[in-house]
Amino acid sequence: SIMLGRGMAGCVRTCARKGTKDKYALKSLEIDMLDPQSLHELRIEIDILRGLDHPHIVRLFETFLDRQNGQLHVVMELLPGGNLKERIRMHENGYSEERAAEYIRQMMS
């Protein structure tokens, strides 16, 4: 697997389904490191993502809890192009208002 990113409570790596070799992004979160409010917000985010099916929003396929290691694993669509933070860093002066508005329009359509 390839590390795609790391945050305060975990990391995101590539993974593949056995048999089909389909590629996914696997977000693994150390739930013991989350305070009750963050854990509540995570549950809400997962519930929202489960209900969405939009071409400009990452799809959530599955979640599973590893109680032994205190981790929550979230299997998501693997999207090319890096994350938003990386894209913003590529533009030293940020995005123009017009470009930002276009991206928002794409996400909302």
SULMOMO-V466794 format. One record per pair of residues at least 12 apart in sequence whose C-alpha atoms are under 8 Angstrom apart, sorted by the first residue. I is the first residue (numbers start at 1). GAP is how many residues later the second one is. Records with the same first field share a line. If there is no record, write none. Layout:
I->GAP  GAP
This chain:
1->12  13  14
2->12  13
4->78
9->20  21  22  24  25
10->17  18  19  20
11->16  17  18
12->13  14  15  16
13->12  13  14
14->12  64
23->55
24->51  52  53  54
25->50  51  52  53
26->47  48  49  50
27->46  47  48  49
28->43  44  45  46
29->42  43  44
30->40  41  42
31->39  40  41
32->38  39
46->14
56->50  51
57->50
58->18  19  20  21
59->17  18
60->14  15  16  17
61->13  14  15  16
62->12  13  14
63->12
